[in-house]
């Protein structure tokens, strides 16, 4: 019989059940709905009422502050969950607590009427949601065998994309008003996390096997000592940077370059097309990756496909071409969502620090949200307009595909 330390820290070999994957995917859907719905709809509406003259700048400040909180909260929560010796396991307490704090932050944000108050509430929500995300990311490395990880990552990746669409539909069609939208999002954040928290056991870590208390230096994973981890981090950073550059000015692109009569509705159509394409490619690519053991080649393919979509946006400014580009971009991103997460779990330096190291990896998701506006604005103004902007997105994405080949320990 396996010892308790082996159950908590050993490389998993028993395949997870479909219900386990479904429950983890629901939790992932919850956290990404809570991330994206306010950024897409609720925060812009709220800030327009709070400070209509400076709404764009206010939105940048609020989302930028939230991104900075997420960059700190995710690895810190991961490190603390790695040391958790609760009888409920290491991850479930953080999923539950993070969902409750995140929901409370959303409700606090909804009650505010000043930019400073909204910023504070959103930062509280980000702290909780990133604690929840840390708990939801680690179980793939903790409990899913390598030969099953891309498929499981495909399902959770699909839920990231669904969160973008479903949350927007619910707060615009099912309810009316910003306050009610926040309340519904907060309720779903907790409710959709409960199946995984309540129904599936989490291996318990005995106190004697806890890693050391986290210090600031612990959050630096040396690329010299762990080069594959470093290359995987940089690959993810560049892919997300290219994606952030490409989507940041999409509404203005439809207005100024495509001359779409209703650009806001156009963004919703493109998001739906993008999500559907990602749904169609994530699971099949995960199956192929798990059966062949190949990760890097599929990440490279996804980068080439996404770069092609960006180049289409750069060169052809028509509505049909934009819809086609959304479909191509979604197809590439679906492959990336499934395969890259599986690749990342195979380059983690130590089993005892899985959640902390995955939190460090997740900085590569948040940091581009801060950097992209600083890069995109001058390119748009002085570097060739939308042609320069989307060409830059393509080049950054292609660079990620080249660098993923530097990962040596994964096929």
N, C-alpha and C positions, 0 to 999 in steps of 0.2 A: 504494500500500500504506500502511496506517495506521502511523504511527510508534508507538514504544513508549509515549511519554507519552499518546498518544491512546487506546491500548488500555487503559491503566490508569485514566485520568481522564476520558475523554470520555463523553458520554451514550450508553449502549448502544443499538444499533439492530438487532442480529441476534437473532432469537428464540432462547431457550434450548430445549434438547430435553427431552422427557419424562423421560429417564434422569437428566439434570442435576437436574430438579426432584425426582425421586424420591430421589436421593442426598442433596440438601440437606434434604429432609423427614425422612429417616432420622436425619440428624445432629440435627435439631431435636427429633425424638422422643426421642433419647438424652438430650439435655440437660434436657428437661422431665421425663422419667422420673426423672433424678437429682435434680432440684429437688423434685418433688412426693412421690415415694415415701417418702423419710425424713420429711418434714413430716406426711404423712398417717398413717403406720403405724410406721416404724422408730424415729424419735425419741421419740414418746409411749411406746412399749413400753420402750425403753431407759431413759428417764428415770423411768418408774414403778419399775423395778428399782433405779435409782441413788438415788432420793430419793422414796419413795412418799408421804410426808407433804406434800411441796411440789411435786408433779409438774406441776401447772398453772402455777405461777409459774416453775418451771424451764424448761418448754417455751416460755413467753413470753420469757424471757431468751435462750435459745438461738436461737430463730427471729428474735427482734429483732436480736440481734448479727449473725446471718447476713444479714439484710436490710440492715443498715448497711454491712457489707462489700460486698455486691453493689452498693449505690449508689455506692461509690467505685471498685470494681474494674472495672465494666463500661465506663464512659467512659474510664478510664485505659488499659485494655487496647485499647479502640478507638483511642485516640490513638496508642498505640505501634504498632498494626497499620497505621495510616495512614502511618507512617514506615518500615515494614519494606521493605527492598529485596532480600530473599532471592530466589534464583533459583526458589524454589517459589511465589513470589507473596507478597502482603501478608496474606492471610487464612488460607491453609492451615496455616502454621506455628503460628498462634495457636489454631486449632481442635484441632490435634494436641496441642500442649503443654497447652492448657486441659483437654482430655479426660483426659490422663495425670495432671495435678495434681488435677483434680476426683476422679478415681477413687482416687488416693492419699489424698485427704482423707476420702473415704467409708470406706476401709479403716482409716484412723487413728481415725475416729469409732467404728467398730465395736469397736475394741479397748479403748475407754475405759470406766471404771466409775464415774467421778465426774462431777458436773455441769460442773465447770470443764474437765475433759478433753474431754467431749463437745462443749462450747461451742467449744473450741479446734479440734477436729477438723472441726466443721461450718463454722467460719469458713475453714479451709484449703480445704475442699470448695467453698464459695461463691466463693472467690477464683478457683479453677481453672475452675469451671463458668461463671462470668461472663466469663472470658477466652475460653472456648469459644463462649459465646453472642455475644460481640462479633464473633468471626470468622464465625459463621453468619448473623448479621443483615445484615452489609454486602453480601454477594454479590447480594442482590436489587437494591440500588441500583447496584452495580458493573456487573452483567452482564445484567440483565433489562430489556428495553424497557418504556416506560411503558404501552404497550398490552397488556402481558402481566402486569403486576405484581400485579393483584388476584387473578388465577387462581393464580399461584405463591404469593402470600401466603395464599390460601385453603387450599392444600395444606399449607403449613408451619403455618398456624393450626390445621388439623385435628389435626396431630401434637402441638401443645400440649395439646389436649383429650385426645387418646388417651394421652398420657403420664400424665395424671391417673388414668386407668382401668387401663391395661395394667400399669403398674408395681405398682399395688395388687394386681391379680390374680396377678401373677407371684410376689410375695413372700409371698402368703398361700396360694396353691394349688400352685405349682411347688416351693417350698422350705419348710423349717421352721426357725424360729429367726431371731433378729435378726441375728446375725453372718453367717449364710448369705444373708440378704436383702440386707445391705450388699454382700457379695461379688458376688452376681449383678447388682446394680445397677451396681457399679463395672465389671464385665466388659462389660455391655451399653453403658455410656457410651463405652467405647473402641471396641468392635466396630462399633457402628452409626455412629460417626463416620468410620470408615476408608474406606467407598466414596467419599465426597465428597473426602476428603483425597488418596486415591491415584489416583482415576480421572479427575479433571477439573482441567485446568490453570487457573491463576489468573494474570491479567495481571501482569507484573512491573513494578514502579515503578523507574525509573532513579534513582540516588542524587541527581542534580541536581534532581530534581523532588519531593524530600521536603518536607513542610511543616515549619515551625519546631518546635524542641523544645517539648513541651507544658509550659506554665506554668499555675499555678492559675487565672489570669485567662482562659486559653483555654477553660476548661470553663463559662464563663458566656457563653451566647448571648443577646445583648441583644434583648429583645422589641421595643425601640424600633427597632433597625436591621433586625430580622428578625421582624416581627409575625406572619406566618403560622406560622413555627416556634413562636413563643410560644403562639399559640392552639391549635395542634395538640398541643403538650405539655400544656397545661391541660385540653384535651378528654380526652386519654388518662388523665391523672391522676384526673379526676373519675369517669370510667367505671370505672377500677380501684378507686377508693375506694368507689363504690357497690357494686361486686361484692364487695369485701372485707368491708364492713359487713354485706352480706346473707348471706354464707357463714360468717362467723366463729362464730356461735352456732347453726348449723343443727342440730347434734346436740342441743343443749339445747332448741331450738324444737320438735323432734320429741318430746322427752321431756315438756316442760312445757306446751306449747300444743296439740299434736296428740294427745298421749298415745299415741304409737306404742309397742306392746309391745316391739319390738326396735329401738330407735332407731339403733344402729350399722349394722344391716343395712339400715335405711331410708335412711341416708346413701348407702350403696353403690348402692341402687336409683336414688335421685335422681341420683347422679353419672352412672350409665349412661344414664338418660333424657336428661339434659342433654347428654351427649357425643353421643348419637345424633342429637339435634335439631341440634346444631351441625354435625355431619357433613353433614346433609341441606341446610343452607342456605349453607355457606361457599363451595363451588365455584359453584353457580348464581349467587349474588350477585356473585362475582368475575367471572364471564363477563359479566353484565349491566353491571357497572361498567367493565370494559375495553372493551366494545363501545360504550358510550355516552359514556365518558370522565367519568362522574359519580361523585364520591366523597362529597361532603358530604351530599347528600340521603340516601344509603344509610346513612351514619353516623347521621344524625338518625332515620331509620326504626328502626335498631337500638336507639337509646336509648329511643325511645317503647315499643318492644316489651319491652325489659328492665324499664323502669319499670312497665309493666302487670303483669309477673310479680311484681315486688316488692309492688305494691299488692294483688295477689291473696293473697300470703302475709300481708300486714298485716291483711286483713279476713276471710278465710275460713280457719279453723284446722282443716281436715279433711285426711285422708290423700289422697283423690282430688284435692282442690284443690291440695295441695302437689305431687303428681306432675304435674298440669297446669302449675303454675307452673314446675317444673323444665324441662318441654318448651318452654314459651314463652321462658324465660330463655335456654336453649341455642340456640333458633332465632335470637334477637336477637344473642347473642354470636357465633354463626357468621358472621353478616353483618358484624359489627364486626371480627372477626379478619381477614377477607379484605380489607375495604375500607380500614380505618384504616391498616394497614401500608403499603398502596400510596399513600395520601394523604401519609403522613409522608415517604416517600422523595422526594416531589415538592416538599417545602418545605425541604430541607436547604440550608444557606447556601452550601457550597462542596464541589466534588467531591473535593478533596484531604483533606477532613476528614470524609468520610462516616461512617466507623466511630465516630469520636469523638462526632459529633453524634447518631448513633443511640444511642450509649451514654448521652448526656444524655437523650434521649427515653426510654430504658429506665428511668431513675430514676423516671419516672411510673408504672412497673409496681411498683417496689420500695417507694417511699415510702408508698403507701397501706397496706402491710402493717404499717408501724410506727404510722401515724396512726389506722388503723381501730379498734384496741382502745381507744385513748384517747377516741375519740368514741362508740363503741358502748356501753361499760360504763355511763357516766352516763345515756345515753338509755334503756337497758334498765331501769336502776334507778329513774330519776326522771322519765322523759320519755314515759310511756305504754306501757312494756313492749314486747312484740313488735310491737304496732301502731305505736308511735313509731319503733322500730328500722327496720322495713321501709318505713315512709313516708319516713324520712330517706334510705334507700337509693334510693327512687324519685325523690325531689326532686334528689338529687345527680346521678343519671343523666340526668334531664331537663335539668338545667343544662348538662351536657356537650353534649347535642344542640343546645341553643340557641347555645352558644359556638362550635361547629364552623362555624356559618354566618359567623363572622368571618374565616375563612380565605378570602382573596380570589384567590389565584393558582391555585387548583384548583377545577374545576367541581363 
